[in-house]
Amino acid sequence: MQVAIVGLARSGKTTVFNTLTRGNAETGGFGGMTVNVGVDKVPDERLTRLTELFKPKKEVAADVTYVDLPAPPTSADGIEAAEIPADQLARLRTADELLHVVRAFEDPSVPHPDGSVDAWRDIERLDLEFVLADLGQVDKRIDKLKIQGHHGSPAEREANDRELAVLEKLAPALREGRPIRDVELADDEAKTIRGFRFLTEKPVLVLLNIGEGDIAKAADLAAGIAKRYQHKHSQVEALSAKIEMEIGQLDAEEAEVFRSDLGLTEPSLERVIRLSYKLLGLISFFTAGPDETRAWTIPAGSTAVDAAGAIHTDIARGFIRAETVSVEDLLALGSMAEARKQGKLRSEGKTYIVKDGDSLEILHSS
């Protein structure tokens, strides 16, 4: 999973990046001007408990890659320009999800480019840039398809017509300022445009970067924006990146005390990853044994063969069956043998839909 962190200048997006990756990328006046990339492990207490049970040689958690991209360029007066450079657009399109950091904190030492803090205005500004980028891509492709439509084989002309019909369905929405993820598309239509990797088609987690004094009302602030941000495949959350980064530098015990004093129920990393999994429709399954315990990430609705393929294509090709038990049952019973004895271990075939928290042992031919 790759998440692109975006935001306007002085939004605190690089501080968020440091919080999520436990990194030390430069922030402040010279921060946010370069691309920062960090990989972090997905925390999952189920995997930790499996490791305690099996005591394997190693534990392998799923990971997530965060890419912190430079803020859009500014004009001479310091106001963001309405165009994102082509190289940044290309990088954004490779992401699975956009994490949009929005400034919602007041700090006289960090002036806002517009002179005042207005989270909704900043959300709309960057969203408009993404809409314009997608609209430019759609219009350019439509023009090309209209020329190509008179050439090629019947099959090629039919494929061009199908693509043109979908793009012409998207164009009016984009011109109205609506993201592609709000447009109802049939499965075959969505498949037709998959290769474009449109920005406004991607799930978006809007992260309000609030001040320490607003932590107690973070949920209310997020709810207020969420009422206005009525887009599909989107979520609004609020946190204080500065405080979360400071907590991240403490040892586990001190961090827990600090978090409790502030009324924070879970680390920001865990909260953001949980929301990202939900937005992307992802689940986790596990494999466990004396050599290794591992967490795997797959889309919800995946079959047992899909899960086998996530491990290795050869395992999917030689799939026989999947010995399946929920992690909670396995942990409660203490072993696969006891799970089998108690009737909790099941043999599932190729079409079995894997559930979040399944522990799988996949039998396959070599």
Residue pairs with C-beta under 8 A, 6 or more apart in sequence:
1 62
1 63
1 64
1 65
1 96
1 97
1 276
1 280
1 282
1 297
2 64
2 65
2 66
2 67
2 94
2 95
2 96
2 97
3 64
3 65
3 66
3 67
3 95
3 96
3 97
3 98
3 99
3 276
4 67
4 69
4 91
4 92
4 95
4 97
4 98
4 99
5 13
5 14
5 16
5 17
5 20
5 66
5 67
5 68
5 69
5 99
5 101
6 13
6 69
6 92
6 98
6 99
6 100
6 101
6 126
7 13
7 16
7 71
7 100
7 101
7 102
7 103
7 126
8 71
8 72
8 80
8 102
8 103
8 113
8 122
8 125
8 126
9 32
9 71
9 72
9 74
9 80
9 113
10 32
10 71
10 103
10 110
10 111
10 112
10 113
11 71
11 101
11 102
11 103
11 122
11 209
12 27
12 101
12 103
12 105
12 209
12 241
12 242
13 32
13 68
13 71
13 101
13 209
14 25
14 26
14 27
14 31
14 32
14 36
14 68
15 27
15 31
15 209
15 241
15 242
15 245
16 68
16 99
16 101
16 207
16 209
16 241
17 23
17 25
17 36
17 38
17 66
17 68
18 24
18 25
18 27
18 245
18 248
19 241
19 244
19 245
19 248
19 268
19 269
20 38
20 40
20 66
20 268
20 269
20 272
21 38
21 39
21 40
21 66
22 38
22 40
22 248
23 36
23 38
25 31
25 34
25 36
25 38
25 68
32 68
32 70
32 71
33 70
33 71
34 70
35 67
35 68
35 69
35 70
35 91
36 67
36 68
37 65
37 66
37 67
37 68
38 65
38 66
38 68
39 63
39 64
39 65
39 66
40 63
40 64
40 66
40 269
41 61
41 62
41 63
42 61
42 62
42 63
42 64
42 273
42 284
42 295
42 297
43 61
43 267
43 269
43 270
43 273
44 61
44 62
44 284
44 295
46 284
46 286
46 295
46 327
46 328
46 331
46 357
47 59
47 61
47 286
47 293
47 294
47 295
48 59
49 327
49 331
50 286
50 288
50 293
50 327
50 330
50 331
50 359
51 59
51 293
53 288
53 330
53 331
53 334
54 288
54 289
54 290
54 293
55 290
56 288
56 289
56 290
56 291
56 292
56 293
57 290
57 291
57 292
58 291
58 292
59 292
59 293
59 294
60 292
60 293
60 294
60 295
61 294
61 295
62 284
62 295
62 296
62 297
64 273
64 276
66 99
67 91
67 95
69 88
69 91
69 92
70 88
71 80
72 80
72 81
72 83
72 84
72 126
72 129
73 80
73 81
73 83
73 85
74 80
74 81
74 113
75 81
78 113
79 113
79 114
80 113
80 125
80 126
82 128
82 129
82 132
83 129
83 132
84 92
84 129
84 133
89 133
89 199
92 98
92 199
93 196
93 197
93 198
93 199
94 197
95 202
96 202
96 203
96 280
97 202
97 203
97 204
97 205
97 276
97 279
97 280
98 130
98 199
98 202
98 203
98 204
98 205
99 204
99 205
99 207
99 272
99 276
100 123
100 126
100 204
100 205
100 206
100 207
101 207
101 209
101 241
102 119
102 122
102 123
102 206
102 207
102 208
102 209
103 112
103 117
103 119
103 122
103 209
104 117
104 119
104 208
104 209
104 210
104 211
104 214
104 221
104 238
105 117
105 209
105 210
105 211
105 214
105 240
105 242
106 117
106 211
107 211
114 121
119 208
119 225
120 225
120 228
123 206
123 225
123 229
127 177
127 179
127 200
128 177
130 179
130 199
130 200
131 174
131 177
131 178
131 179
131 200
133 199
134 170
134 174
134 179
134 180
134 198
134 199
134 200
134 201
135 171
135 174
135 175
137 196
137 198
138 167
138 170
138 171
138 174
138 198
139 171
141 163
141 167
141 196
142 164
142 167
142 168
142 171
145 160
145 163
145 164
145 167
146 164
148 160
149 157
149 160
149 161
149 164
150 157
151 157
152 160
162 192
163 192
163 193
166 185
166 189
166 192
166 193
167 193
169 183
169 185
169 189
170 180
170 183
170 193
170 198
173 179
173 180
173 182
173 183
174 180
174 200
179 200
179 201
179 231
180 193
180 198
180 200
180 201
181 200
181 201
181 202
181 203
181 204
181 231
181 232
181 233
181 234
182 231
182 232
185 193
193 201
202 233
203 233
203 234
203 279
203 280
204 231
204 233
204 234
204 235
204 279
205 234
205 235
205 236
205 237
205 272
205 275
205 276
205 279
206 225
206 229
206 234
206 235
206 236
206 237
207 237
207 238
207 239
207 272
208 218
208 221
208 222
208 225
208 236
208 237
208 238
208 239
209 238
209 239
209 240
209 241
210 218
210 221
210 238
210 239
210 240
211 240
212 240
212 242
212 243
214 221
214 238
214 240
215 240
215 243
215 262
215 263
215 264
216 263
218 238
218 239
218 240
219 238
221 238
222 236
222 237
222 238
223 236
225 236
226 235
226 236
229 236
233 279
234 279
235 275
235 278
235 279
237 271
237 272
237 275
239 268
239 271
241 268
243 262
244 267
244 268
246 258
247 255
247 258
247 259
247 264
247 267
248 255
248 267
248 268
248 269
250 258
255 267
259 265
259 267
276 282
277 283
277 284
277 297
280 299
281 299
281 300
281 301
282 297
282 298
282 299
282 300
283 297
283 298
283 299
283 300
283 302
283 354
283 355
283 356
283 357
284 295
284 296
284 297
284 298
284 356
284 357
285 295
285 296
285 298
285 307
285 354
285 355
285 356
285 357
285 358
285 359
285 360
286 293
286 294
286 295
286 296
286 327
286 357
286 358
286 359
286 360
287 293
287 294
287 296
287 311
287 359
287 360
287 361
287 362
288 294
288 330
288 359
289 361
296 307
296 310
296 311
297 310
298 306
298 307
298 310
298 354
299 306
300 356
301 353
302 310
302 353
302 354
303 350
303 351
303 352
303 353
303 354
304 319
304 321
304 322
304 324
304 348
304 349
304 350
304 351
304 352
304 354
304 360
304 362
305 316
305 319
305 350
306 316
306 354
307 322
307 354
307 360
307 362
308 315
308 316
308 319
308 322
308 362
308 364
309 315
309 316
311 362
314 364
314 366
315 362
315 364
316 364
317 364
318 364
318 365
318 366
319 350
319 362
319 364
320 363
320 364
320 365
321 347
321 348
321 349
321 362
321 363
322 347
322 348
322 349
322 352
322 360
322 361
322 362
322 363
323 336
323 345
323 346
323 347
323 348
323 360
323 361
323 362
323 363
324 345
324 346
324 347
324 348
324 352
324 358
324 359
324 360
324 361
325 336
325 339
325 344
325 345
325 346
325 358
325 359
326 344
326 355
326 357
326 358
326 359
327 357
327 358
327 359
328 357
329 339
329 342
329 344
330 336
330 339
330 344
330 359
333 339
333 342
333 344
336 345
336 361
339 345
354 360
